[in-house]
Structures are given as C-alpha cells and as structure tokens.
Amino acid sequence: MRKIIQLTFASLLCLAAISQQSNLDVLQAKKDSTLRAMMHADSLKVEKQFAEMEHWEKLKASVQFPAIDAGTFSGIIPVDNVTEIPDPNIEYKILFEYVYANPDSMAAQPNSALVEIARVINLHVVSGIPKNKIKPVVLVHAKGLDAICNNAYYQEHYKMDNPSLKLIKDLENAGVKFIACGQAMAFFGVERKDLLPEVKVSLTAQTILTSYQLKGYVWRFVKVD
C-alpha cells in the first residue's frame, strides 16, 4: 500500500510539473508575441517619424518668417489660392496662456510655447493682418515662469543664460505684453526681482483670464506636444 501511495504521489508531482511547464510555455509564447508586436509598433512609429522629418525637410526651403524668426518651428508654409481671408480692418486681440517649461534635453533652446506664440503671430501677419492690428497678451504661470526670468535667475538655477531672451524681445517688438501670475510665483519661489523688468505681475492668472476675455480677447491655451 505504501508503494502504491508513493507511486501515486510521484505521479501527481510529475503531472503538476508537466502542467506547470505547460503554463510556463504558454506564458513564454504570450511574452514572445507581445514583444514582437511591440517591436513592430516601434518600427512603424520610427518609420512614421522619419517620413515626417523627410517631408518637413522638403518644406523648409519655402518657410517664411513675416514677423518673428524664432527658428524653424515658428515659420509659415505659404498656401496658394486661399479663399477664406480674415478681415484686415479689425483688431485681433489674443490672450495666450502657457504653463510649459522645456524638458532638460531642450534647456538650452528658447521656450517652445513662446516659439508657438511667435508662429501664431506669423500666421496672422502672413494672412494679411497688419502688425498694428494684432494685440497679443501672454499670461504665464506654473513652470512657464522660468522663461520670463532674467539671466541671474537662470544662471542660479540652470548654470546658463536664459535662451528665450532674444525671442521675448522680438515678441515685445511685435506688441506682446507679458503678465506673470503672482500665485504661481509664490508657489514656485519666483520673486519680482527674478522676472524681466518688462513683465507685469497679476495677483492671479484667473482674474487675467476673465478680465481680458471680457475685454474681447480670444483665449488660446498654448499646448506643446
């Protein structure tokens, strides 16, 4: 009887081992399948990115900078036979809001949100709107504050000069008014002396959002991908 029990127990152990190995084989197959799918997806993503880069390289030769040259991504591609044209006789009051700070890999480049603002202004100018009819206001809060700080602040925090200074000056020459949120300044430890002297300070971004829209400004949240 003892031998029978031992044999039965051994058989059960063997069956359990076979079952366990079978489960492991299934898991391994699923893993391999998942990895192949991920590699395929990554391959397609890379191919798409390079195709877009190649296409952009072909377009770059025709890019225009009618008001502000903030680098390639602020440029405008001309379009022939436009049939919908904005009214050049009205004022275009735009309230830009941004909170974006460049990642560390782009720390030495102008703030990407400011580049996008330059692009939007260029788009209005190339559409036939006179520069003096464009009334831009830029509201800054969160980590976006860094871009409107002076070199002393930038040197202290990033060991380099602020790479956005020239772009900010060009934007000011295009009529842009900069406003910083005082609540964000307090939260992120940015003092008035850290800001560029031309930057205005509001108690809060929220009152700027409401008051300027009531004045007829069109609100645009600047999102950078």
KOLMIFI-694219 format. One record per residue (C-alpha): residue number from 0; residue in one letter; x, y, z. Coordinates in Angstrom, 1 decimal, decimal comma, padded with zeros to 4 digits. Example, Ala and Ser with C-alpha at 12.3 -4.5 7.8 and 13.67 -1.06 7.14 Angstrom:
pos  code  x  y  z
0  a  012,3  -004,5  007,8
1  s  013,7  -001,1  007,1
***
This chain:
pos  code  x  y  z
0  m  000,0  000,0  000,0
1  r  002,8  002,4  000,9
2  k  004,4  001,8  -002,5
3  i  001,2  002,5  -004,2
4  i  000,7  005,7  -002,3
5  q  004,3  006,7  -003,1
6  l  003,8  005,9  -006,8
7  t  000,6  007,9  -006,9
8  f  002,2  010,8  -005,1
9  a  005,1  010,7  -007,6
10  s  002,7  010,6  -010,5
11  l  000,8  013,6  -009,1
12  l  004,1  015,5  -008,7
13  c  005,0  014,6  -012,3
14  l  001,6  015,8  -013,6
15  a  002,0  019,0  -011,6
16  a  005,4  019,6  -013,1
17  i  004,1  018,9  -016,6
18  s  001,2  021,3  -016,0
19  q  003,5  024,0  -014,6
20  q  005,9  023,7  -017,5
21  s  002,9  023,9  -019,9
22  n  001,7  027,1  -018,2
23  l  005,2  028,5  -018,4
24  d  005,4  027,6  -022,1
25  v  002,1  029,4  -022,7
26  l  003,3  032,5  -020,8
27  q  006,6  032,5  -022,7
28  a  004,6  032,3  -026,0
29  k  002,5  035,2  -024,9
30  k  005,6  037,2  -023,9
31  d  007,3  036,5  -027,2
32  s  004,1  037,5  -029,1
33  t  003,8  040,7  -027,1
34  l  007,4  041,6  -027,7
35  r  007,1  041,0  -031,4
36  a  004,0  043,3  -031,5
37  m  005,8  046,0  -029,6
38  m  008,8  045,8  -031,8
39  h  006,6  046,0  -034,9
40  a  004,7  049,0  -033,4
41  d  008,0  050,7  -032,5
42  s  009,3  050,1  -036,0
43  l  006,2  051,6  -037,6
44  k  006,5  054,6  -035,2
45  v  010,1  055,2  -036,2
46  e  009,3  054,9  -039,9
47  k  006,5  057,4  -039,5
48  q  008,7  059,9  -037,6
49  f  011,4  059,7  -040,2
50  a  008,9  060,1  -043,0
51  e  007,6  063,2  -041,3
52  m  011,1  064,5  -040,9
53  e  011,9  063,9  -044,5
54  h  008,7  065,6  -045,6
55  w  009,5  068,6  -043,4
56  e  013,0  068,9  -044,8
57  k  011,5  069,3  -048,2
58  l  009,1  072,0  -047,0
59  k  011,7  074,0  -045,0
60  a  013,0  075,7  -048,2
61  s  009,7  077,6  -048,6
62  v  009,1  078,5  -045,0
63  q  008,6  082,3  -044,3
64  f  009,0  084,4  -041,1
65  p  006,9  087,5  -041,8
66  a  007,2  089,0  -038,3
67  i  009,3  086,9  -035,9
68  d  012,0  084,4  -036,7
69  a  012,1  082,0  -033,7
70  g  013,6  079,1  -035,6
71  t  012,1  076,6  -038,0
72  f  009,0  075,8  -036,0
73  s  007,9  079,4  -036,0
74  g  007,9  079,5  -039,8
75  i  004,9  079,6  -042,1
76  i  004,4  077,5  -045,2
77  p  002,8  079,6  -048,0
78  v  -000,5  078,5  -049,4
79  d  -001,7  079,4  -052,9
80  n  -005,3  080,3  -053,9
81  v  -006,6  081,0  -050,4
82  t  -010,3  081,6  -050,5
83  e  -011,1  082,4  -046,8
84  i  -009,3  085,6  -045,8
85  p  -009,6  087,3  -042,3
86  d  -010,7  090,9  -042,1
87  p  -007,6  093,1  -042,0
88  n  -009,6  096,1  -040,6
89  i  -010,5  094,7  -037,2
90  e  -008,2  094,3  -034,1
91  y  -007,1  090,8  -033,3
92  k  -006,9  090,7  -029,5
93  i  -005,3  087,4  -028,4
94  l  -004,8  086,2  -024,9
95  f  -002,2  083,4  -024,9
96  e  -001,8  081,3  -021,8
97  y  001,0  078,9  -021,2
98  v  002,5  076,9  -018,4
99  y  005,1  074,9  -020,3
100  a  008,8  074,6  -019,5
101  n  011,2  072,9  -021,8
102  p  012,5  069,5  -020,7
103  d  016,1  069,2  -019,6
104  s  017,0  067,9  -023,1
105  m  015,9  071,3  -024,5
106  a  017,1  073,5  -021,7
107  a  019,4  075,5  -024,0
108  q  016,7  076,3  -026,5
109  p  014,0  079,0  -026,5
110  n  010,8  078,0  -024,7
111  s  008,7  076,0  -027,1
112  a  005,5  077,7  -026,0
113  l  007,0  081,1  -026,9
114  v  008,0  079,7  -030,3
115  e  004,5  078,6  -030,9
116  i  003,2  082,1  -029,9
117  a  005,6  083,5  -032,5
118  r  004,2  081,1  -035,1
119  v  000,6  082,2  -034,4
120  i  001,6  085,8  -034,8
121  n  003,4  085,0  -038,0
122  l  000,3  083,2  -039,3
123  h  -001,8  086,3  -038,7
124  v  000,7  088,6  -040,4
125  v  001,1  086,3  -043,5
126  s  -002,7  086,1  -043,7
127  g  -002,8  089,9  -044,4
128  i  -003,5  091,3  -041,0
129  p  -001,4  094,4  -040,3
130  k  001,0  094,1  -037,4
131  n  -000,5  097,0  -035,6
132  k  -003,9  095,3  -035,6
133  i  -002,5  092,3  -033,7
134  k  -002,8  092,8  -029,9
135  p  -001,2  089,8  -028,1
136  v  -001,1  089,3  -024,3
137  v  000,9  086,4  -022,9
138  l  -000,2  085,1  -019,5
139  v  002,4  082,9  -017,8
140  h  002,2  080,6  -014,8
141  a  003,4  077,3  -013,4
142  k  006,9  076,3  -014,6
143  g  006,5  078,5  -017,6
144  l  007,6  081,4  -015,4
145  d  011,3  080,3  -015,9
146  a  011,3  081,5  -019,5
147  i  010,5  085,1  -018,5
148  c  013,1  085,3  -015,8
149  n  016,4  087,2  -016,1
150  n  019,9  085,8  -016,6
151  a  020,8  086,0  -012,9
152  y  017,9  083,6  -012,0
153  y  018,7  081,3  -014,9
154  q  022,4  081,1  -014,0
155  e  021,5  080,3  -010,4
156  h  019,1  077,5  -011,4
157  y  020,4  076,2  -014,7
158  k  024,0  077,4  -014,9
159  m  023,4  079,2  -018,3
160  d  021,9  082,4  -019,7
161  n  018,2  082,4  -020,5
162  p  017,9  081,1  -024,1
163  s  014,5  082,8  -024,5
164  l  015,6  086,4  -024,1
165  k  016,0  087,3  -027,8
166  l  012,7  085,7  -028,6
167  i  011,0  087,6  -025,8
168  k  012,5  090,9  -027,1
169  d  011,3  090,0  -030,6
170  l  007,8  089,3  -029,2
171  e  007,7  092,6  -027,4
172  n  008,7  094,4  -030,5
173  a  005,7  092,7  -032,1
174  g  003,5  094,2  -029,5
175  v  003,3  091,4  -027,0
176  k  002,6  092,2  -023,3
177  f  003,7  089,6  -020,7
178  i  001,9  089,0  -017,4
179  a  003,0  086,7  -014,7
180  c  000,7  085,0  -012,2
181  g  001,6  086,1  -008,6
182  q  000,1  082,9  -007,1
183  a  002,4  080,8  -009,3
184  m  005,3  083,0  -008,4
185  a  004,7  082,3  -004,7
186  f  004,3  078,6  -005,2
187  f  007,4  078,2  -007,4
188  g  009,6  080,6  -005,4
189  v  010,0  083,2  -008,2
190  e  010,4  086,7  -006,9
191  r  009,7  090,0  -008,6
192  k  013,4  090,7  -008,9
193  d  013,8  087,4  -010,8
194  l  011,5  088,4  -013,6
195  l  012,4  090,5  -016,6
196  p  011,6  094,2  -015,9
197  e  009,0  094,4  -018,6
198  v  006,9  091,6  -017,2
199  k  003,7  092,7  -015,4
200  v  002,6  090,9  -012,3
201  s  -001,0  090,0  -011,5
202  l  -002,4  088,7  -008,2
203  t  -003,6  085,6  -010,1
204  a  -003,9  084,2  -013,6
205  q  -007,6  083,7  -013,0
206  t  -008,5  087,3  -013,0
207  i  -006,5  087,9  -016,1
208  l  -008,3  085,1  -017,9
209  t  -011,7  086,6  -017,0
210  s  -011,0  090,3  -017,4
211  y  -009,2  090,1  -020,7
212  q  -011,9  087,9  -022,2
213  l  -014,5  090,4  -021,1
214  k  -012,5  093,0  -023,0
215  g  -012,9  090,9  -026,1
216  y  -009,6  088,9  -026,2
217  v  -009,7  085,5  -027,7
218  w  -008,2  083,0  -025,3
219  r  -005,7  080,5  -026,6
220  f  -004,1  077,9  -024,3
221  v  -000,7  077,2  -025,8
222  k  -000,2  073,4  -025,8
223  v  003,2  072,0  -026,8
224  d  003,4  068,3  -027,8
***
